[in-house]
Amino acid sequence: MKALLSVHDKTGLVPFARGLSQIGVQLIASGGTARALREAGLAVTEVSEYTGSPEILGGRVKTLHPAIHGGLLARAIESDQADLDRLGLDYIDIVAVNLYPFEATIAKPGVTLAEAIEQIDIGGVALIRAAAKNHARVTLACDPADYEAVLVELMAGGVGDATRARLAVKGFAHTAAYDSAISAYLGQVTGGSAPVHVVGHPIQSLRYGENPHQSAALYSLMPGAGPLGGTVLQGKELSYNNLLDLDGAWRVALSYTDPAICIVKHLSPCGVAVNASLAEAYRAAFACDRVSAFGGVIASNRPFDGETAAALADLFVECIAAPGFTEEARTVLAKKKNCRLLEMPNADLAAITPRFELRTVVGGFLKQDADFGDPTDTDWTVVSKREPTESEWRALRFAWKTCQNVRSNAIVFAAATESGAATVGIGGGQPNRVDCVKIAGERAGEKARGAVMASDAFFPFPDSVERAILLGITAIVHPGGSMRDADSIAAADAAGLAMVTTGVRHFRH
């Protein structure tokens, strides 16, 4: 048997190749892959030696040769065997290949079109397609996660038909996603447009959707990924609604650089706080709306520690997402058997993918860039007579970030604390802004006095500002841009409020 190995991602390569070699499989490998195998002490034949043709065009052409593709595409039939014999070629039975990192390349700031073009894999895609097409005989491994399973079956006598078919499907899905990323990028940079292709890899069937009569399933953009890219450490399977709430809470938590806690219920943040102490951040977030927090989900941008876990006390929590859980926290949370723990791999807002959003409409869908906050050139302007105090500035910046994740018309009341800031009242999802101010005020109660307010859009009339004044708000941040901005500013000045505009709207429908 012969195996061709040509990988950019060398995760698991050497153990896989060593396992193949131990059962008598001849290894053929291209450039850097062959070098890595030789350095590991394995016998390997270079592709150029196997084909009798050197790499050309600076490595652009390596595996595009009849000796490679004839060996992959040949069927186990007499006529194909005769063709191979006539040309002095042989069957290739196993292919391990993955592609140049095109998507990672175009995600880098300042990448040029020429740099992106060089990361468009040609030979690798051809290898995957050839092996997948001929999966009746050839085993494809385009994902390092499959190496171990392939080895196990080979050592047991051979890779089964079902496994080869499954790996072929994965291969075609991989090349489809790869090509769609390229077409989308080229369409964008050349000023044109390209069809949107979204490939979802099934993770699990869900018990039901938002309601029991709706069927549902979870898919990932990356094969083999866990829910939201994380790992469930405790509790039963996540539900459709759990996943939506966790996604919303995780995005909010990652909006802050300080230790942060976000509590979400029915896709609406009901408490958010930052603090030097994660446990104190939780306590402040919970205090914002104790009623809504019951049965909600929690996200933290820091590993969940024992003190924070203990602070939950007897609160019923559906799920907790965090970049890790300490042993002490795991011990405490183990008593909450129905609480799912989701360990997330990367607590960095810049690492969230995709960077776009899709929403279905009748007969099609809408696509937009995801809102990850203000553009870098955002200019905050004090439009009132009074400047915010240092404490108000801290609360305003915190409230503004939080406001971006609340359903429109979004209103957030927040206050600075000794070591951070916290929401004290949140109102959103209503068809008029004044009602959202009322709701935020009802949630805040007396805590509204001395707090600040953030609004995701401008005030078309001064009534929201006037309501905030009656509630005791001392400073306001909003995008500005209304024809009646002067009326809102006048109301603020008359009450001695500080008002800041950002020039950026953050609707979330």
C-alpha positions in Angstrom: 0.0 0.0 0.0 1.1 3.6 -0.7 0.1 6.7 1.2 0.6 10.3 -0.1 1.0 12.9 2.6 1.0 16.7 1.7 -0.1 18.9 4.6 0.2 22.5 5.7 -1.2 21.8 9.2 1.2 19.2 10.5 -0.8 18.4 13.7 -0.6 14.7 14.3 1.4 14.1 11.1 4.4 12.2 12.5 2.4 9.7 14.7 0.0 9.0 11.8 2.9 8.5 9.4 4.8 6.3 11.9 1.6 4.2 12.3 1.3 3.8 8.6 5.0 2.8 8.2 4.7 0.2 11.0 2.0 -1.7 9.0 4.1 -1.6 5.9 2.6 1.4 4.0 5.1 3.2 1.7 5.2 6.9 2.5 5.2 9.5 -0.3 5.3 13.2 0.7 5.8 16.6 -0.8 8.4 19.3 0.2 7.9 20.4 3.8 5.9 17.3 4.7 8.7 15.0 3.6 11.2 17.1 5.5 9.2 16.8 8.7 9.0 13.0 8.3 12.7 12.6 7.6 13.5 14.7 10.7 11.3 12.3 12.7 13.4 9.4 11.4 10.9 8.0 8.9 11.7 6.6 5.5 9.9 8.7 2.9 9.9 9.1 -0.9 9.7 12.7 -2.1 6.9 13.4 -4.6 9.5 14.8 -7.1 11.5 11.5 -6.8 8.3 9.4 -7.2 7.1 11.3 -10.3 10.5 11.9 -11.8 9.5 15.6 -12.1 10.8 18.4 -10.0 8.7 21.0 -8.2 8.4 24.0 -10.5 7.2 27.6 -10.4 8.4 28.2 -6.9 6.4 25.2 -5.5 3.2 26.1 -7.3 3.3 22.7 -9.0 4.3 19.7 -6.9 1.6 17.0 -7.0 -0.1 17.8 -10.3 1.3 14.8 -12.2 -0.2 11.6 -13.8 1.9 9.4 -11.4 0.0 11.0 -8.5 -3.5 11.5 -10.0 -3.4 8.3 -12.1 -2.6 6.4 -8.9 -5.4 8.1 -7.0 -8.1 7.9 -9.7 -7.4 4.4 -10.9 -10.2 2.0 -10.1 -9.7 -1.7 -9.2 -10.6 -2.8 -12.7 -8.6 -4.5 -15.4 -8.5 -1.6 -17.9 -7.3 0.9 -15.2 -4.6 -1.6 -14.0 -3.5 -2.0 -17.7 -3.1 1.7 -18.1 -1.0 2.0 -14.9 1.2 -1.0 -16.0 1.7 0.5 -19.4 2.9 3.8 -17.9 4.9 2.2 -15.1 2.6 3.7 -12.4 1.0 2.2 -9.3 -2.1 2.7 -7.1 -2.1 5.2 -4.2 -4.4 4.0 -1.5 -4.3 6.7 1.3 -4.2 10.5 1.1 -3.5 12.8 4.0 -3.8 16.4 2.8 -4.9 19.8 4.1 -4.8 23.1 2.5 -2.9 26.4 2.6 -4.5 28.7 5.2 -6.3 31.1 2.9 -8.9 32.2 5.4 -6.3 32.8 8.1 -4.3 34.8 5.7 -7.1 37.1 4.6 -8.0 37.7 8.2 -4.6 39.3 8.9 -4.6 43.1 9.0 -3.1 44.7 5.9 -2.9 41.5 3.8 -2.4 42.2 0.1 -4.2 40.7 -2.8 -0.9 39.1 -4.0 -0.3 37.5 -0.6 -3.9 36.1 -0.6 -3.5 34.7 -4.1 -0.4 32.7 -3.1 -2.5 31.0 -0.4 -5.0 29.6 -2.9 -4.2 25.9 -2.9 -4.5 24.2 -6.2 -2.7 20.8 -5.8 -4.2 20.1 -2.4 -7.7 20.7 -3.6 -7.1 18.5 -6.6 -5.8 15.7 -4.3 -8.8 15.9 -2.0 -11.3 15.8 -4.9 -9.5 12.9 -6.6 -9.3 10.8 -3.4 -12.9 11.7 -2.5 -14.2 10.8 -6.0 -12.5 7.4 -5.9 -13.4 6.7 -2.2 -14.6 3.2 -3.3 -10.9 2.4 -3.1 -9.0 5.4 -1.7 -9.0 6.6 1.9 -8.9 10.4 2.4 -7.9 12.1 5.6 -8.1 15.9 5.2 -8.7 16.5 8.9 -6.0 15.5 11.4 -8.8 14.5 13.8 -9.4 11.5 11.5 -5.9 10.1 11.6 -6.4 7.9 14.6 -9.6 6.3 13.4 -8.0 5.5 10.0 -5.1 3.9 11.7 -7.3 1.8 13.9 -9.3 0.4 10.9 -6.1 -0.2 8.9 -4.6 -2.2 11.7 -7.9 -4.1 12.0 -7.7 -5.2 8.4 -8.6 -2.2 6.2 -10.7 1.0 6.2 -14.4 0.2 5.8 -16.6 1.4 3.0 -18.7 3.5 5.4 -15.6 5.3 6.8 -14.2 6.0 3.3 -17.6 7.4 2.2 -17.8 9.6 5.3 -14.3 11.0 4.8 -15.1 11.7 1.1 -18.2 13.7 2.1 -16.0 15.7 4.6 -13.4 16.2 1.8 -16.0 17.7 -0.7 -17.5 19.9 2.1 -14.0 21.1 2.9 -13.2 22.1 -0.7 -16.6 23.7 -1.1 -16.1 25.9 1.9 -12.5 26.7 0.8 -13.7 27.8 -2.7 -16.5 29.8 -1.3 -14.1 31.7 1.0 -11.9 32.5 -2.0 -14.8 33.6 -4.2 -16.3 35.8 -1.5 -12.9 37.4 -0.9 -12.1 38.0 -4.5 -15.6 39.4 -5.1 -15.0 41.8 -2.2 -11.6 43.1 -3.1 -12.3 43.4 -6.8 -15.5 45.4 -6.2 -17.7 42.7 -7.6 -19.9 40.2 -5.8 -20.0 36.4 -5.4 -22.7 33.9 -4.4 -22.6 33.1 -0.6 -21.9 29.5 0.2 -22.2 28.4 3.8 -21.2 24.9 4.7 -22.5 23.6 8.1 -20.9 20.5 9.6 -23.5 18.6 11.8 -22.6 18.6 15.5 -25.8 17.2 17.0 -29.5 16.9 16.5 -31.4 18.9 19.2 -34.4 17.6 21.1 -36.4 20.5 19.5 -36.1 24.1 18.5 -37.5 27.1 20.3 -40.6 25.1 21.0 -41.3 21.4 21.2 -43.1 21.2 17.8 -40.1 22.6 16.0 -37.2 20.3 14.9 -33.7 21.6 15.1 -30.0 20.7 14.7 -26.7 22.3 15.5 -24.1 22.8 12.8 -20.6 24.2 12.9 -18.5 26.0 10.3 -15.6 23.9 11.3 -15.7 20.1 11.2 -15.4 18.3 14.5 -16.0 21.5 16.6 -18.1 21.4 19.8 -21.0 23.7 20.6 -20.0 27.3 19.8 -16.5 25.9 19.4 -16.4 24.9 23.1 -16.5 21.7 25.2 -19.4 20.7 27.4 -17.9 19.7 30.8 -21.1 19.0 32.8 -24.8 18.7 32.4 -27.1 17.4 29.7 -27.0 18.5 26.0 -27.5 22.1 25.3 -30.9 23.1 23.9 -31.6 25.4 21.0 -32.5 28.3 23.3 -29.5 27.6 25.5 -27.2 28.0 22.5 -28.7 31.3 21.5 -28.5 32.7 25.0 -24.9 31.4 25.5 -23.9 33.0 22.2 -25.3 36.3 23.2 -23.8 36.2 26.7 -20.4 35.2 25.4 -20.2 38.0 22.9 -21.1 40.5 25.7 -18.5 39.2 28.1 -15.8 39.4 25.5 -16.6 43.0 24.9 -14.7 44.0 28.0 -11.0 43.7 28.9 -11.6 43.7 32.6 -13.0 40.6 34.3 -16.6 40.5 33.2 -19.8 38.7 33.9 -22.9 38.8 31.7 -26.3 37.2 32.6 -28.7 36.6 29.8 -32.3 35.5 29.8 -34.3 34.9 26.6 -31.5 36.5 24.6 -31.6 39.7 26.6 -28.8 40.8 28.9 -30.4 41.3 32.4 -27.1 42.0 34.2 -23.6 42.9 33.2 -20.6 44.0 35.3 -16.9 44.3 35.3 -14.7 44.2 38.4 -11.2 43.4 39.5 -12.8 40.4 41.3 -14.9 38.1 39.1 -17.0 37.2 42.1 -17.8 40.8 42.7 -18.6 41.3 39.0 -21.1 38.4 39.3 -22.7 39.9 42.4 -23.1 43.3 40.7 -24.5 41.7 37.6 -27.0 39.6 39.6 -28.1 42.7 41.6 -29.2 44.4 38.4 -32.2 42.1 37.9 -32.5 39.3 40.4 -35.9 38.1 39.1 -34.8 37.7 35.4 -31.5 36.1 36.4 -33.4 33.0 37.6 -33.1 30.3 34.9 -30.7 32.4 32.8 -27.2 31.7 31.4 -24.0 33.2 32.5 -20.8 34.0 30.6 -17.4 35.1 32.0 -14.4 36.3 30.1 -12.1 34.8 32.8 -11.8 31.3 34.2 -14.7 30.6 36.6 -13.2 30.4 40.1 -14.5 28.8 43.3 -15.5 32.1 44.9 -17.6 33.1 41.9 -19.2 29.6 41.8 -20.0 29.8 45.5 -21.5 33.3 45.0 -24.3 31.7 42.8 -25.6 30.1 46.0 -29.0 28.5 45.2 -29.7 30.4 42.0 -30.9 28.1 39.2 -28.6 28.6 36.3 -29.1 26.9 32.9 -25.6 27.2 31.6 -22.2 28.9 32.3 -19.7 29.7 29.5 -16.1 30.5 30.5 -12.6 30.1 29.1 -12.0 27.6 32.0 -13.2 26.4 35.4 -10.9 25.9 38.4 -11.1 22.6 40.3 -12.7 24.4 43.2 -15.4 25.8 40.8 -16.0 22.4 39.3 -16.5 20.9 42.8 -19.0 23.6 43.8 -20.9 23.5 40.4 -21.1 19.7 40.4 -23.8 20.1 43.0 -25.9 21.9 40.3 -26.4 18.8 38.2 -28.6 20.4 35.7 -26.3 23.4 35.1 -24.3 22.9 31.8 -20.7 24.1 31.9 -19.3 25.1 28.5 -15.5 25.6 28.4 -14.7 28.1 25.6 -11.4 27.9 23.8 -10.5 31.6 23.2 -11.6 34.5 25.3 -10.9 37.1 22.6 -13.6 39.0 20.7 -11.3 39.1 17.6 -11.3 35.3 17.5 -15.1 35.1 17.1 -16.1 33.6 13.7 -17.8 34.2 11.4 -17.4 37.9 11.2 -20.8 38.2 9.5 -24.4 37.4 10.3 -27.1 35.7 8.2 -30.8 35.9 8.8 -33.5 34.2 6.7 -36.3 36.2 5.1 -39.0 34.9 2.9 -37.4 33.6 -0.3 -33.8 34.4 0.8 -31.6 35.7 3.5 -29.8 38.9 4.6 -26.1 39.1 5.1 -24.3 41.8 7.1 -21.0 42.3 8.9 -21.3 41.5 12.6 -21.3 44.4 15.0 -18.2 44.1 17.2 -18.4 47.7 18.5 -17.4 51.2 17.4 -15.2 51.7 14.4 -11.6 52.7 15.4 -12.2 56.3 14.2 -15.2 56.9 16.4 -15.1 60.3 18.0 -17.0 60.9 21.2 -18.1 64.5 21.6 -19.3 66.3 24.7 -22.4 68.3 23.5 -23.6 69.5 26.9 -22.4 72.4 28.9 -21.1 70.1 31.7 -18.4 67.5 31.1 -18.8 64.1 32.5 -16.9 63.4 35.7 -14.2 60.7 35.8 -16.6 58.3 37.4 -19.3 59.1 34.8 -16.9 58.6 31.9 -16.1 55.1 33.2 -19.8 54.3 33.6 -20.7 55.8 30.2 -18.1 53.7 28.3 -19.2 50.6 30.1 -22.9 51.3 29.4 -22.2 52.0 25.8 -20.6 48.6 25.2 -23.4 46.9 27.0 -26.1 48.8 25.1 -24.7 47.4 21.8 -25.9 43.9 22.8 -29.4 44.8 24.0 -32.4 44.6 21.6 -33.5 47.9 20.2 -34.7 50.3 21.3 -31.9 49.7 23.8 -31.5 51.6 27.0 -28.9 50.8 29.6 -28.5 52.4 33.1 -25.1 51.8 34.6 -23.0 53.0 37.5 -19.3 53.0 38.2 -18.2 50.9 41.2 -15.0 51.1 43.3 -13.3 48.5 41.0 -15.4 48.6 37.8 -18.9 49.2 36.6 -22.2 47.5 36.5 -25.7 47.8 34.9 -28.4 48.8 37.3 -31.3 48.7 34.8 -31.8 47.5 31.2 -34.7 48.1 28.9 -35.0 46.9 25.3 -37.0 45.3 22.7 -39.9 47.8 22.7 -41.3 49.7 19.7 -40.6 53.1 21.4 -37.6 54.4 23.3 -39.5 56.1 26.1 -41.0 52.7 27.2 -37.5 51.3 27.3 -36.4 54.1 29.6 -39.3 53.4 31.8 -38.5 49.7 31.9 -34.8 50.4 32.7 -36.0 52.8 35.5 -38.3 50.2 37.0 -35.6 47.6 37.1 -33.1 50.1 38.6 -35.4 51.7 41.2 -33.4 54.0 43.5 -30.2 52.8 41.9 -31.1 55.0 38.9 -30.2 58.1 41.0 -26.6 59.0 40.1 -26.4 56.4 37.3 -25.7 57.1 33.6 -27.7 56.1 30.6 -26.7 54.7 27.2 -29.1 54.7 24.2 -28.3 52.7 21.0 -29.8 55.4 18.8 -30.6 59.1 18.9 -33.5 60.6 20.7 -36.1 61.8 18.1 -37.7 63.9 20.9 -36.5 65.0 24.3 -39.1 62.9 26.1 -36.6 60.0 26.8 -34.1 62.5 28.2 -36.8 64.1 30.3 -37.8 60.8 31.7 -34.2 59.9 32.5 -33.9 63.3 34.4 -36.9 62.4 36.5 -35.3 59.1 37.4 -32.1 60.7 38.6 -29.7 59.9 35.6 -26.7 62.3 35.6 -25.0 61.6 32.2 -26.1 60.2 28.9 -24.3 58.8 25.8 -26.1 58.3 22.5 -25.2 58.5 18.8 -26.7 61.9 18.1 -27.9 62.9 14.7 -31.5 63.7 15.3 -33.1 66.7 13.7 -34.1 67.6 17.3 -30.8 67.0 19.0 -30.8 70.6 20.2 -34.0 69.9 22.2 -32.4 66.9 24.0 -29.3 68.9 24.7 -31.3 71.8 26.1 -33.2 69.4 28.4 -29.8 68.0 29.6 -28.3 71.4 30.2 -31.4 72.6 32.1 -31.0 69.7 34.5 -27.2 69.9 34.7 -26.7 66.5 32.9 -23.6 65.7 30.9 -24.3 64.5 27.4 -22.0 62.8 25.0 -22.6 61.8 21.4 -20.6 59.0 19.5 -21.8 59.4 15.9 -22.3 55.6 15.8 -25.6 53.8 16.0 -25.9 50.2 17.3 -29.4 48.9 16.5 -29.9 45.2 17.3 -33.2 44.0 15.8 
